[in-house]
Amino acid sequence: MNDYPFVASDVALYHRTVSGTDSLLDTHTWNDLLLSDYSALLARETSILGQQELHRRLQVVSGAPPPPLARALAEDEPRRLRLQNAVADLRRADREISVTLFGASPLPSLPRWLPLLAWLPIVTVVSVVAALFTGWLPLWGVAVALAALLCAIQARYYDQVQEWERILHTTQLLLRAHTQLGQIDDPALAALRADAAQAGRLNWRLNRSLFAVLPGAREYGDWLFLQNVRHFFRSRDVVREHQGLLRTSFERVAAVEADIALARHLASAPVYCWAEQGDEVVLEDVLHPLLDGAAPLSLCMVQQGVFISGQNGIGKSTLLRTVGLNLVTARAFGFCYAARAVTPLLPVYSSMQNEDAMASGESFYMAELRRGQELLALAERQPAIFIIDEIFRGTNYLESVSAAGAVLHELTRHGRVLVASHHLVLAALLSDRLQPWCVSRVDGRWQLAPGLLADTNGIALLGERGFGTAVTAKANRIHAWLSNYMAHPSGVSVKQLDEGDDV
């Protein structure tokens, strides 16, 4: 079965409709942590309803225990397949319906003139027959005028009818899945069983007439008797009347399908564990689910934060994304891609991908400043974990270090900071706040251990890339002078400077 290719904005509509702006993730963090790609990984073989529920949990769920059904299904394949078969037809849905069911604008009631539509086709047919038998020209005029009116009504509502049929198709698939799940003797589905019969009856009421399903009769019935227009109004009224049941059905079926998707994903994951809740951040042998063959690393963050250093291309950005994604999955779903995990139930915000914006005239550094302001505002609102990669790269070295030191120090007052930077001087300036850790490769294996990078490779790469020995030697001489002059302040921290100590 080929799943309908819903765009990201369609998937996000359910969360936006029921939760508004209430979210534990912002767009910048969502993009930084590649959560669109991760959501697509989770949503394989999942309908739009399950996709929307997974997206909602990623955005707003915090502190909830791991979904018990997902946890059970991950370890019970026959049970998972039984439930999966019951909701399989939902994948034929080609329309998003959460706005219809949960939107603030109520569906309109039946128009007062709707009963006239039942008589209009009859009067038209009678006038045509009378004109044929009598040959009276005025009757032909009446017949033509009534036929034109039928065509005008059909044209007026054609687009709305077509769109509503797609919405109704998805709605009926939802009710059918609800009914089929209610027929399964499973303790986790008790709530669905309670109103499965109501869902079945409502599904029947939303069907077209038997005449409409006869071969060739549908087209004649629509154009001569306006059956599609009349069904549009009447079925919409039925949906409006039973909106409460449909909302409940949507929430329960979407939750079951999301749990099935999570269980199916975990069953094929190379490693995962159910996260423990705690004040510290401990990730043992953690992996990124989007990277095949990724090397496991372990991280412990017990104080305000961690400063990550490492050579160019060693994988610092990948490490940040790995930690960030696992913190999000622990908060939203209760599991991590690790051998063991202890995580606090805190929002996660990041600054990793700032770009020039030609349309708005915003330079790279201005984009970094804007993001820095957003993070400080978020920090003032509530405690959080901030994941930052190479902050303030868009200006000169001195001002970059100065601005980065001030902003990072302020962020650590309100939350925890995980930052990667080539500016090793920041580790000394923030030593009272951030614990230094270094990413390296030892005996062909990746390793993350306490400490600071000792051997940088930025200048060595000049020689490897063919810049010549003269350029490389000159760069080394400049680096040695700068290092002695200002790269390693002894015994000086941002805290001392902030408090006005004599340094």
RODO-2510 file (C-alpha; in nm, 4 decimals, decimal comma):
residues 503
     n   res          X          Y          Z
     1     m     0,0000     0,0000     0,0000
     2     n     0,1366     0,3409    -0,0988
     3     d     0,0786     0,6024     0,1681
     4     y    -0,0603     0,9379     0,0570
     5     p     0,2230     1,1975     0,0609
     6     f     0,0976     1,4525     0,3123
     7     v     0,3120     1,7650     0,3485
     8     a     0,4543     1,8730     0,6843
     9     s     0,2033     2,1573     0,7217
    10     d    -0,0866     1,9084     0,6969
    11     v     0,0695     1,6856     0,9635
    12     a     0,1143     1,9856     1,1938
    13     l    -0,2496     2,0995     1,1656
    14     y    -0,3805     1,8757     1,4451
    15     h    -0,1306     2,0130     1,6974
    16     r    -0,1929     2,3708     1,5878
    17     t    -0,5701     2,3254     1,6037
    18     v    -0,5930     2,1659     1,9483
    19     s    -0,2869     2,3205     2,1160
    20     g    -0,2410     2,6544     1,9424
    21     t     0,0994     2,8030     2,0250
    22     d     0,1519     2,5785     2,3285
    23     s     0,4665     2,3841     2,2401
    24     l     0,7867     2,2589     2,4002
    25     l     0,9711     2,2898     2,0688
    26     d     1,0117     2,5879     1,8424
    27     t     1,0593     2,5810     1,4657
    28     h     1,4307     2,6543     1,4867
    29     t     1,4926     2,3590     1,7180
    30     w     1,2676     2,1358     1,5082
    31     n     1,4829     2,2085     1,2030
    32     d     1,8161     2,1940     1,3893
    33     l     1,7480     1,8462     1,5292
    34     l     1,6198     1,7149     1,1926
    35     l     1,2880     1,6232     1,3499
    36     s     1,1088     1,6291     1,0147
    37     d     1,3311     1,3429     0,8954
    38     y     1,2870     1,1652     1,2271
    39     s     0,9082     1,2039     1,2111
    40     a     0,9117     1,0551     0,8614
    41     l     1,1061     0,7583     0,9995
    42     l     0,8468     0,7020     1,2722
    43     a     0,5518     0,7529     1,0360
    44     r     0,6275     0,4762     0,7889
    45     e     0,3149     0,2694     0,7179
    46     t     0,1116     0,5142     0,9250
    47     s    -0,1938     0,7158     0,8209
    48     i    -0,2316     1,0899     0,8540
    49     l    -0,4061     1,0427     1,1911
    50     g    -0,1135     0,8521     1,3427
    51     q     0,1351     1,0964     1,1940
    52     q    -0,0500     1,3876     1,3480
    53     e    -0,0597     1,2236     1,6911
    54     l     0,3147     1,1503     1,6775
    55     h     0,3797     1,5124     1,5818
    56     r     0,1599     1,6366     1,8671
    57     r     0,3454     1,4239     2,1213
    58     l     0,6819     1,5519     2,0003
    59     q     0,5581     1,9075     2,0373
    60     v     0,3706     1,9112     2,3667
    61     v     0,4000     1,5909     2,5702
    62     s     0,6208     1,6256     2,8778
    63     g     0,6416     1,4194     3,1913
    64     a     0,3950     1,1558     3,0789
    65     p     0,4944     0,7935     3,1469
    66     p     0,5943     0,5839     2,8437
    67     p     0,2871     0,4807     2,6413
    68     p     0,1990     0,1435     2,7959
    69     l     0,0489     0,0102     2,4736
    70     a     0,3565     0,1042     2,2687
    71     r     0,5819    -0,0592     2,5266
    72     a     0,3772    -0,3773     2,5252
    73     l     0,3444    -0,3948     2,1459
    74     a     0,7194    -0,3524     2,0973
    75     e     0,7662    -0,6854     2,2741
    76     d     0,4583    -0,8653     2,1343
    77     e     0,4662    -0,8858     1,7544
    78     p     0,1476    -1,0964     1,7075
    79     r    -0,0519    -0,8489     1,9150
    80     r     0,0997    -0,5569     1,7234
    81     l     0,0154    -0,7127     1,3859
    82     r    -0,3423    -0,7791     1,4977
    83     l    -0,3972    -0,4136     1,5852
    84     q    -0,2044    -0,2990     1,2794
    85     n    -0,4358    -0,4938     1,0492
    86     a    -0,7393    -0,3358     1,2140
    87     v    -0,6224     0,0170     1,1232
    88     a    -0,4561    -0,0668     0,7895
    89     d    -0,7357     0,0890     0,5790
    90     l    -0,6711     0,4261     0,7417
    91     r    -0,3649     0,4540     0,5190
    92     r    -0,6030     0,5054     0,2238
    93     a    -0,7069     0,8401     0,3730
    94     d    -0,6104     1,1281     0,1445
    95     r    -0,7458     1,4229     0,3432
    96     e    -0,6636     1,5867     0,6756
    97     i    -0,9780     1,6123     0,8946
    98     s    -0,8594     1,7444     1,2322
    99     v    -0,9492     2,1034     1,1405
   100     t    -1,3003     1,9885     1,0441
   101     l    -1,3488     1,8039     1,3737
   102     f    -1,1577     2,0273     1,6181
   103     g    -1,1625     2,3665     1,4471
   104     a    -1,3006     2,6719     1,6218
   105     s    -1,5473     2,7431     1,3392
   106     p    -1,8540     2,5177     1,3748
   107     l    -1,9949     2,3414     1,0735
   108     p    -2,2991     2,5298     0,9378
   109     s    -2,6423     2,3836     0,9940
   110     l    -2,8789     2,2764     0,7155
   111     p    -2,9959     2,5633     0,4928
   112     r    -3,3695     2,6328     0,5131
   113     w    -3,4163     2,5935     0,1393
   114     l    -3,2702     2,2400     0,1322
   115     p    -3,6156     2,0671     0,1163
   116     l    -3,6795     2,2477    -0,2129
   117     l    -3,3928     2,0547    -0,3714
   118     a    -3,5974     1,7354    -0,3380
   119     w    -3,8841     1,8882    -0,5438
   120     l    -3,6769     2,0743    -0,8032
   121     p    -3,5668     1,7636    -0,9993
   122     i    -3,9240     1,6235    -0,9924
   123     v    -4,0724     1,9492    -1,1215
   124     t    -3,8045     1,9619    -1,3928
   125     v    -3,8798     1,6076    -1,5149
   126     v    -4,2562     1,6721    -1,5090
   127     s    -4,2156     1,9929    -1,7115
   128     v    -4,0006     1,8137    -1,9704
   129     v    -4,2523     1,5310    -2,0049
   130     a    -4,5430     1,7770    -2,0300
   131     a    -4,3595     1,9789    -2,2943
   132     l    -4,2945     1,6642    -2,4981
   133     f    -4,6603     1,5621    -2,4932
   134     t    -4,8165     1,9037    -2,5415
   135     g    -4,5539     2,0769    -2,7520
   136     w    -4,6461     2,4002    -2,5775
   137     l    -4,3506     2,6360    -2,6116
   138     p    -4,3903     2,8064    -2,2718
   139     l    -4,3533     2,4638    -2,1088
   140     w    -4,0292     2,4116    -2,3002
   141     g    -3,9098     2,7449    -2,1667
   142     v    -3,9923     2,6382    -1,8117
   143     a    -3,8198     2,3006    -1,8631
   144     v    -3,5054     2,4618    -2,0011
   145     a    -3,4984     2,7182    -1,7181
   146     l    -3,5336     2,4457    -1,4530
   147     a    -3,2647     2,2317    -1,6157
   148     a    -3,0350     2,5350    -1,6240
   149     l    -3,1069     2,5906    -1,2545
   150     l    -3,0089     2,2293    -1,1813
   151     c    -2,6812     2,2809    -1,3678
   152     a    -2,6192     2,6116    -1,1891
   153     i    -2,6679     2,4496    -0,8451
   154     q    -2,4382     2,1647    -0,9430
   155     a    -2,1701     2,4064    -1,0643
   156     r    -2,2107     2,6286    -0,7568
   157     y    -2,1427     2,3484    -0,5081
   158     y    -1,9256     2,1175    -0,7187
   159     d    -1,5889     2,2101    -0,5564
   160     q    -1,7328     2,2018    -0,2041
   161     v    -1,8944     1,8656    -0,2707
   162     q    -1,5701     1,7173    -0,4057
   163     e    -1,3703     1,8429    -0,1092
   164     w    -1,6328     1,7211     0,1382
   165     e    -1,6342     1,3752    -0,0197
   166     r    -1,2624     1,3456     0,0537
   167     i    -1,3166     1,4608     0,4124
   168     l    -1,6066     1,2198     0,4486
   169     h    -1,3999     0,9361     0,3030
   170     t    -1,1336     0,9839     0,5714
   171     t    -1,4010     1,0237     0,8401
   172     q    -1,5631     0,6939     0,7429
   173     l    -1,2248     0,5199     0,7372
   174     l    -1,1750     0,6511     1,0914
   175     l    -1,5109     0,5165     1,2060
   176     r    -1,4444     0,1827     1,0391
   177     a    -1,1069     0,1530     1,2151
   178     h    -1,2774     0,2445     1,5432
   179     t    -1,5362    -0,0294     1,4884
   180     q    -1,2750    -0,2915     1,3979
   181     l    -1,0549    -0,2067     1,6959
   182     g    -1,3615    -0,2304     1,9189
   183     q    -1,4173    -0,5870     1,8035
   184     i    -1,0738    -0,6980     1,9275
   185     d    -1,0637    -0,8507     2,2741
   186     d    -0,7717    -0,6496     2,4086
   187     p    -0,7681    -0,4811     2,7517
   188     a    -0,5946    -0,1732     2,6083
   189     l    -0,8907    -0,1121     2,3771
   190     a    -1,1666    -0,1049     2,6399
   191     a    -1,2439     0,2628     2,5771
   192     l    -1,2778     0,2019     2,2041
   193     r    -1,5066    -0,0977     2,2599
   194     a    -1,7416     0,1136     2,4718
   195     d    -1,8594     0,3231     2,1765
   196     a    -1,7625     0,1020     1,8805
   197     a    -2,1296     0,0265     1,8086
   198     q    -2,2092     0,3992     1,7949
   199     a    -1,9193     0,4502     1,5547
   200     g    -2,0541     0,1752     1,3309
   201     r    -2,4040     0,3255     1,3201
   202     l    -2,2659     0,6711     1,2483
   203     n    -2,0563     0,5303     0,9642
   204     w    -2,3723     0,3808     0,8122
   205     r    -2,5567     0,7111     0,8361
   206     l    -2,2826     0,8862     0,6409
   207     n    -2,3148     0,6511     0,3413
   208     r    -2,4675     0,7561     0,0114
   209     s    -2,8036     0,6013    -0,0864
   210     l    -2,8137     0,2526    -0,2379
   211     f    -2,9245     0,4076    -0,5691
   212     a    -2,5965     0,6003    -0,5858
   213     v    -2,3803     0,2870    -0,5803
   214     l    -2,5511     0,1191    -0,8780
   215     p    -2,3417     0,1159    -1,1990
   216     g    -2,4016     0,4371    -1,3922
   217     a    -2,6696     0,5555    -1,1506
   218     r    -2,4417     0,7856    -0,9512
   219     e    -2,3800     1,0298    -1,2387
   220     y    -2,7472     1,0465    -1,3395
   221     g    -2,8552     1,0789    -0,9771
   222     d    -2,6113     1,3653    -0,9199
   223     w    -2,6990     1,5680    -1,2301
   224     l    -3,0726     1,4992    -1,2506
   225     f    -3,1606     1,4722    -0,8811
   226     l    -2,8748     1,6617    -0,7096
   227     q    -2,8047     1,3623    -0,4880
   228     n    -2,4440     1,4661    -0,4296
   229     v    -2,5428     1,8192    -0,3233
   230     r    -2,8184     1,6952    -0,0950
   231     h    -2,5853     1,4331     0,0563
   232     f    -2,3229     1,7050     0,1094
   233     f    -2,5592     1,9113     0,3245
   234     r    -2,7181     1,6201     0,5107
   235     s    -2,3923     1,4343     0,5879
   236     r    -2,2308     1,7581     0,7009
   237     d    -2,5203     1,8053     0,9407
   238     v    -2,4714     1,4509     1,0726
   239     v    -2,1024     1,5223     1,1341
   240     r    -2,1926     1,8458     1,3136
   241     e    -2,4490     1,6622     1,5276
   242     h    -2,2010     1,3883     1,6288
   243     q    -1,8870     1,6007     1,6511
   244     g    -1,8225     1,4919     2,0102
   245     l    -1,8152     1,1216     1,9180
   246     l    -1,5977     1,1913     1,6142
   247     r    -1,3475     1,3871     1,8201
   248     t    -1,3245     1,1088     2,0756
   249     s    -1,2889     0,8530     1,7975
   250     f    -1,0130     1,0568     1,6342
   251     e    -0,8162     1,0931     1,9589
   252     r    -0,8405     0,7253     2,0541
   253     v    -0,7751     0,5751     1,7119
   254     a    -0,4887     0,8174     1,6419
   255     a    -0,3347     0,7305     1,9797
   256     v    -0,3528     0,3571     1,9061
   257     e    -0,2017     0,4019     1,5610
   258     a     0,0777     0,6206     1,7020
   259     d     0,1548     0,3514     1,9611
   260     i     0,1645     0,0903     1,6851
   261     a     0,4065     0,3074     1,4862
   262     l     0,6331     0,3550     1,7880
   263     a     0,6284    -0,0168     1,8677
   264     r     0,7021    -0,1111     1,5060
   265     h     0,9911     0,1346     1,4997
   266     l     1,1396     0,0139     1,8291
   267     a     1,1152    -0,3478     1,7183
   268     s     1,3647    -0,2670     1,4408
   269     a     1,5814    -0,0195     1,6348
   270     p     1,9404    -0,1408     1,6955
   271     v     1,9264    -0,0266     2,0587
   272     y     1,6827     0,1545     2,2847
   273     c     1,5941     0,1827     2,6512
   274     w     1,3135     0,3320     2,8560
   275     a     1,4477     0,6502     3,0078
   276     e     1,4675     0,7065     3,3809
   277     q     1,3653     1,0456     3,5150
   278     g     1,6273     1,2393     3,7097
   279     d     1,8007     1,5738     3,7516
   280     e     2,1153     1,4775     3,5632
   281     v     2,1606     1,3852     3,1978
   282     v     2,3155     1,0408     3,1514
   283     l     2,3250     0,8763     2,8084
   284     e     2,5246     0,5552     2,7878
   285     d     2,6195     0,4248     2,4423
   286     v     2,3781     0,6638     2,2788
   287     l     2,3116     0,6556     1,9019
   288     h     2,1373     0,8694     1,6422
   289     p     1,8492     0,6731     1,4789
   290     l     1,8974     0,8429     1,1405
   291     l     2,2613     0,7327     1,1079
   292     d     2,3324     0,3770     0,9988
   293     g     2,6358     0,2295     1,1683
   294     a     2,6809     0,5249     1,4039
   295     a     2,9409     0,4835     1,6779
   296     p     2,7931     0,4838     2,0303
   297     l     2,9106     0,7512     2,2738
   298     s     2,8382     0,8191     2,6404
   299     l     2,7683     1,1574     2,8004
   300     c     2,7104     1,2714     3,1581
   301     m     2,5959     1,6256     3,2407
   302     v     2,5435     1,6761     3,6136
   303     q     2,5891     2,0515     3,6615
   304     q     2,4917     2,3519     3,4520
   305     g     2,6316     2,2140     3,1293
   306     v     2,9078     2,0760     2,9101
   307     f     3,1593     2,2351     2,6729
   308     i     3,2370     2,0044     2,3788
   309     s     3,5638     2,0400     2,1889
   310     g     3,7175     1,8299     1,9139
   311     q     3,9007     1,8479     1,5871
   312     n     3,7383     1,9681     1,2667
   313     g     3,5126     1,7032     1,1170
   314     i     3,5257     1,4813     1,4246
   315     g     3,1462     1,4823     1,4677
   316     k     3,0682     1,7476     1,7287
   317     s     2,7538     1,8666     1,5487
   318     t     2,6347     1,5083     1,5082
   319     l     2,6888     1,4519     1,8808
   320     l     2,4808     1,7587     1,9650
   321     r     2,1982     1,6423     1,7401
   322     t     2,2183     1,2935     1,8903
   323     v     2,1876     1,4244     2,2449
   324     g     1,9149     1,6704     2,1499
   325     l     1,7028     1,4140     1,9677
   326     n     1,7309     1,1638     2,2505
   327     l     1,6288     1,4259     2,5060
   328     v     1,3225     1,5029     2,2941
   329     t     1,2233     1,1361     2,2522
   330     a     1,2681     1,0768     2,6260
   331     r     1,0342     1,3657     2,7034
   332     a     0,7769     1,2856     2,4351
   333     f     0,7821     0,9041     2,4169
   334     g     0,9735     0,7868     2,7216
   335     f     1,2600     0,6105     2,5407
   336     c     1,6123     0,6848     2,4181
   337     y     1,8397     0,5204     2,1636
   338     a     2,0893     0,4200     2,4295
   339     a     2,1873     0,1359     2,6593
   340     r     2,0806     0,3434     2,9603
   341     a     1,9373     0,6924     2,9945
   342     v     1,8557     0,9326     3,2765
   343     t     1,6958     1,2564     3,1594
   344     p     1,5206     1,5557     3,3142
   345     l     1,1772     1,6451     3,1804
   346     l     1,2835     1,9822     3,0416
   347     p     1,2168     2,1536     2,7085
   348     v     1,5013     2,1449     2,4568
   349     y     1,6007     2,4463     2,2456
   350     s     1,8888     2,4734     2,0034
   351     s     2,0937     2,7082     1,7896
   352     m     2,2821     2,5185     1,5232
   353     q     2,1749     2,6339     1,1767
   354     n     2,1674     3,0109     1,1333
   355     e     2,1746     3,1376     0,7770
   356     d     2,1814     3,4569     0,5768
   357     a     1,8302     3,5598     0,4816
   358     m     1,8481     3,7543     0,1553
   359     a     1,4729     3,8142     0,1422
   360     s     1,4699     3,9967     0,4769
   361     g     1,8151     4,1493     0,4413
   362     e     1,9338     3,9709     0,7567
   363     s     2,3042     3,8857     0,7661
   364     f     2,4457     3,5699     0,9200
   365     y     2,5540     3,7477     1,2370
   366     m     2,2189     3,9235     1,2688
   367     a     2,0477     3,5844     1,2427
   368     e     2,2748     3,4581     1,5211
   369     l     2,1918     3,7586     1,7365
   370     r     1,8194     3,7108     1,6807
   371     r     1,8459     3,3456     1,7827
   372     g     2,0513     3,4382     2,0883
   373     q     1,7788     3,6792     2,1980
   374     e     1,5152     3,4083     2,1472
   375     l     1,7108     3,1644     2,3646
   376     l     1,7532     3,4187     2,6429
   377     a     1,3793     3,4941     2,6330
   378     l     1,3021     3,1205     2,6504
   379     a     1,5437     3,0830     2,9415
   380     e     1,3637     3,3564     3,1338
   381     r     1,0318     3,1776     3,0803
   382     q     1,1240     2,8354     3,2223
   383     p     1,4246     2,6082     3,2857
   384     a     1,5388     2,4282     2,9730
   385     i     1,8279     2,2499     2,8041
   386     f     2,0053     2,4602     2,5405
   387     i     2,2071     2,2927     2,2651
   388     i     2,4347     2,5326     2,0791
   389     d     2,6841     2,4764     1,7998
   390     e     2,9545     2,7371     1,7251
   391     i     2,7742     3,0402     1,8624
   392     f     2,8378     3,3829     1,7033
   393     r     3,0583     3,2750     1,4126
   394     g     2,9519     3,5732     1,2041
   395     t     3,1863     3,8305     1,3601
   396     n     3,5569     3,8639     1,4455
   397     y     3,7287     3,6358     1,6942
   398     l     3,7445     3,8720     1,9902
   399     e     3,3859     3,9866     1,9674
   400     s     3,2676     3,6324     1,8954
   401     v     3,4313     3,4996     2,2140
   402     s     3,3125     3,7971     2,4183
   403     a     2,9497     3,7743     2,3028
   404     a     2,9468     3,3955     2,3307
   405     g     3,0892     3,4018     2,6830
   406     a     2,8296     3,6528     2,8014
   407     v     2,5282     3,4783     2,6442
   408     l     2,6333     3,1269     2,7453
   409     h     2,7035     3,2379     3,1018
   410     e     2,3574     3,3960     3,1211
   411     l     2,1898     3,0846     2,9813
   412     t     2,3547     2,8644     3,2446
   413     r     2,1846     3,0725     3,5138
   414     h     1,8435     2,9499     3,3977
   415     g     1,9072     2,6068     3,2490
   416     r     2,1653     2,3652     3,1202
   417     v     2,3878     2,4335     2,8231
   418     l     2,5507     2,1852     2,5882
   419     v     2,7769     2,3826     2,3564
   420     a     3,0368     2,2842     2,0955
   421     s     3,2921     2,5410     1,9852
   422     h     3,6360     2,5773     1,8295
   423     h     3,6976     2,8728     2,0628
   424     l     3,8759     2,6769     2,3367
   425     v     3,9186     2,9925     2,5403
   426     l     3,5478     2,9698     2,6216
   427     a     3,6141     2,6535     2,8221
   428     a     3,8404     2,8497     3,0563
   429     l     3,6118     3,1515     3,0716
   430     l     3,3120     2,9319     3,1588
   431     s     3,4943     2,6773     3,3736
   432     d     3,2704     2,7500     3,6725
   433     r     2,9631     2,6682     3,4633
   434     l     3,0561     2,4219     3,1903
   435     q     3,2391     2,0930     3,2239
   436     p     3,4866     2,0337     2,9357
   437     w     3,4478     1,7170     2,7299
   438     c     3,6427     1,6239     2,4183
   439     v     3,5395     1,4156     2,1172
   440     s     3,8291     1,2172     1,9743
   441     r     3,9154     0,9035     1,7853
   442     v     4,1224     0,6480     1,9748
   443     d     4,2430     0,3280     1,8052
   444     g     3,9875     0,3808     1,5290
   445     r     3,6953     0,4242     1,7695
   446     w     3,5065     0,7415     1,8611
   447     q     3,5388     0,8482     2,2220
   448     l     3,3874     1,1217     2,4371
   449     a     3,5785     1,1841     2,7574
   450     p     3,6314     1,4640     3,0118
   451     g     3,8974     1,7130     2,9076
   452     l     3,9766     1,9761     2,6479
   453     l     4,1115     1,9367     2,2956
   454     a     4,4916     1,9502     2,2986
   455     d     4,5804     1,8963     1,9330
   456     t     4,3823     2,1083     1,6896
   457     n     4,3861     2,0233     1,3199
   458     g     4,2603     2,3372     1,1489
   459     i     4,6076     2,4391     1,0304
   460     a     4,7130     2,0809     0,9554
   461     l     4,4230     2,0627     0,7108
   462     l     4,5862     2,3469     0,5137
   463     g     4,8699     2,1148     0,4202
   464     e     4,6375     1,8222     0,3503
   465     r     4,4355     2,0416     0,1154
   466     g     4,7411     2,1514    -0,0812
   467     f     4,8045     2,5030     0,0530
   468     g     5,1815     2,4447     0,0561
   469     t     5,4440     2,4331     0,3309
   470     a     5,5108     2,8075     0,3300
   471     v     5,1481     2,8960     0,4020
   472     t     5,1157     2,6209     0,6607
   473     a     5,4359     2,7253     0,8424
   474     k     5,3296     3,0877     0,8489
   475     a     4,9894     2,9912     0,9893
   476     n     5,1598     2,7889     1,2646
   477     r     5,3778     3,0850     1,3636
   478     i     5,0750     3,3153     1,3855
   479     h     4,8851     3,0549     1,5868
   480     a     5,1700     3,0128     1,8342
   481     w     5,1908     3,3885     1,8929
   482     l     4,8139     3,4260     1,9381
   483     s     4,8024     3,1285     2,1733
   484     n     5,0652     3,2805     2,3993
   485     y     4,9080     3,6234     2,3798
   486     m     4,5414     3,5659     2,4524
   487     a     4,4103     3,2159     2,3871
   488     h     4,4513     3,0765     2,7388
   489     p     4,3625     3,3239     3,0139
   490     s     4,4950     3,1878     3,3388
   491     g     4,2524     3,1844     3,6299
   492     v     4,0034     3,4214     3,4693
   493     s     3,6343     3,3425     3,4336
   494     v     3,3248     3,5252     3,3175
   495     k     3,1982     3,5082     3,6734
   496     q     3,4985     3,7060     3,8011
   497     l     3,4646     3,9619     3,5253
   498     d     3,0918     3,9886     3,5891
   499     e     3,1460     4,0458     3,9606
   500     g     3,4195     4,3052     3,9001
   501     d     3,7076     4,1101     4,0555
   502     d     4,0620     4,2340     3,9921
   503     v     4,1968     4,0093     3,7211
***
